[in-house]
Amino acid sequence: MGGALPPRFREWVLHDLTVRTWRVPAVVRSLVQMAPRGAGGAVPAVRGPGCGSWAGAGRDGTVGMIYAVAFAEAAAEHRVRKAGYPSGTAQAVRDELGAGAREAAAARYAARWRAGPPSDRSTPRSSG
């Protein structure tokens, strides 16, 4: 866990961390990395007072996932650097790929909320 992939997978690493759904594999990767810890917390629950062990394992898993999600972008950049790309490459590629969608959303927002007085829009108002 945590080692670099061979150089022949360099392009795949960048693709994996720049697709639209890149966070899903990042969460799954974190779950896999935390599974041995969760299993270790479950063993005492079988042999001793289970409530505290299960609660501790659940707490550890929850805190671990909060950190995994909070630092997902930094972890992605670290994986990209290990693959041989300069720092910031994954974010730059994601920004470039999502630029059209952001511009379209900004245009829709401007048309809806920045388009002058509402007299030209016919929106029914509820009385009451």
C-alpha positions as CSV (number, residue, x, y, z in Angstrom):
1,M,0.0,0.0,0.0
2,G,1.2,3.4,-0.9
3,G,3.9,2.4,-3.4
4,A,4.3,4.0,-6.8
5,L,3.1,2.2,-9.9
6,P,5.5,1.4,-12.7
7,P,6.1,4.2,-15.2
8,R,4.1,2.4,-17.9
9,F,0.9,3.3,-15.9
10,R,1.7,7.0,-15.7
11,E,-1.0,8.1,-18.1
12,W,-3.6,5.8,-16.4
13,V,-2.8,7.4,-13.0
14,L,-3.5,10.9,-14.5
15,H,-6.7,9.7,-16.2
16,D,-7.9,8.0,-13.0
17,L,-7.5,11.2,-11.0
18,T,-9.0,13.6,-13.5
19,V,-12.2,11.9,-14.6
20,R,-15.5,13.3,-13.4
21,T,-16.0,10.5,-10.8
22,W,-12.4,10.5,-9.4
23,R,-13.6,10.8,-5.8
24,V,-15.4,7.5,-5.9
25,P,-12.2,5.4,-6.3
26,A,-10.5,7.7,-3.8
27,V,-13.1,6.8,-1.2
28,V,-13.0,3.1,-2.0
29,R,-9.2,3.2,-1.8
30,S,-9.4,4.7,1.7
31,L,-11.9,2.1,2.8
32,V,-9.6,-0.7,1.6
33,Q,-6.7,0.9,3.4
34,M,-8.7,1.2,6.6
35,A,-10.2,-2.3,6.5
36,P,-7.4,-4.1,8.4
37,R,-7.8,-1.5,11.2
38,G,-11.5,-2.1,11.3
39,A,-11.0,-5.9,11.4
40,G,-8.5,-5.5,14.2
41,G,-11.0,-3.6,16.2
42,A,-13.7,-6.2,15.6
43,V,-11.6,-9.1,17.0
44,P,-11.8,-7.9,20.7
45,A,-15.5,-7.4,20.2
46,V,-16.0,-11.1,19.7
47,R,-13.8,-12.1,22.7
48,G,-14.7,-9.5,25.2
49,P,-17.1,-6.7,26.0
50,G,-18.2,-5.8,22.5
51,C,-19.9,-2.5,22.9
52,G,-16.7,-0.5,23.5
53,S,-14.8,-2.3,20.8
54,W,-17.5,-1.8,18.1
55,A,-18.0,1.8,19.1
56,G,-14.2,2.4,18.9
57,A,-14.0,0.7,15.5
58,G,-16.9,2.7,14.2
59,R,-15.5,6.0,15.6
60,D,-12.1,5.2,14.0
61,G,-13.7,4.5,10.7
62,T,-15.8,7.6,10.7
63,V,-12.8,9.9,11.6
64,G,-10.7,8.1,9.0
65,M,-13.2,8.7,6.3
66,I,-13.6,12.4,7.3
67,Y,-9.9,12.8,6.9
68,A,-9.8,10.8,3.6
69,V,-12.5,13.0,2.0
70,A,-11.1,16.2,3.4
71,F,-7.6,15.5,2.0
72,A,-8.7,13.6,-1.2
73,E,-7.4,16.4,-3.5
74,A,-4.0,16.6,-1.7
75,A,-3.7,12.8,-1.9
76,A,-4.6,12.8,-5.6
77,E,-1.9,15.4,-6.2
78,H,0.6,13.3,-4.2
79,R,-0.2,10.2,-6.4
80,V,0.2,12.4,-9.6
81,R,3.6,13.6,-8.3
82,K,4.6,9.9,-7.6
83,A,3.7,9.1,-11.2
84,G,6.2,11.8,-12.4
85,Y,3.9,14.8,-13.2
86,P,4.5,18.2,-11.7
87,S,2.5,19.3,-8.7
88,G,-0.9,20.7,-9.6
89,T,-1.3,18.8,-12.8
90,A,-4.4,16.8,-11.7
91,Q,-6.2,19.9,-10.6
92,A,-5.3,21.8,-13.8
93,V,-6.6,19.0,-15.9
94,R,-9.8,18.8,-13.9
95,D,-10.3,22.6,-14.2
96,E,-9.7,22.4,-18.0
97,L,-12.1,19.6,-18.5
98,G,-14.9,21.2,-16.4
99,A,-14.4,24.8,-17.8
100,G,-17.3,24.4,-20.3
101,A,-19.7,23.2,-17.6
102,R,-18.8,26.0,-15.2
103,E,-19.2,28.7,-18.0
104,A,-22.6,27.3,-18.9
105,A,-23.7,27.3,-15.2
106,A,-22.4,30.9,-14.8
107,A,-24.4,31.9,-17.9
108,R,-27.6,30.3,-16.6
109,Y,-27.1,32.0,-13.2
110,A,-26.5,35.4,-14.9
111,A,-29.6,35.0,-17.1
112,R,-31.7,34.1,-14.2
113,W,-30.5,36.4,-11.4
114,R,-28.7,39.3,-13.2
115,A,-31.1,40.0,-16.0
116,G,-32.7,43.2,-14.8
117,P,-36.1,43.8,-13.3
118,P,-38.4,40.8,-12.9
119,S,-41.2,42.6,-14.8
120,D,-40.2,40.8,-18.0
121,R,-40.5,37.4,-16.3
122,S,-43.9,35.9,-15.8
123,T,-43.8,34.0,-12.5
124,P,-47.0,33.3,-10.8
125,R,-47.1,34.5,-7.2
126,S,-49.1,32.7,-4.6
127,S,-51.5,34.8,-2.6
128,G,-51.9,34.3,1.0
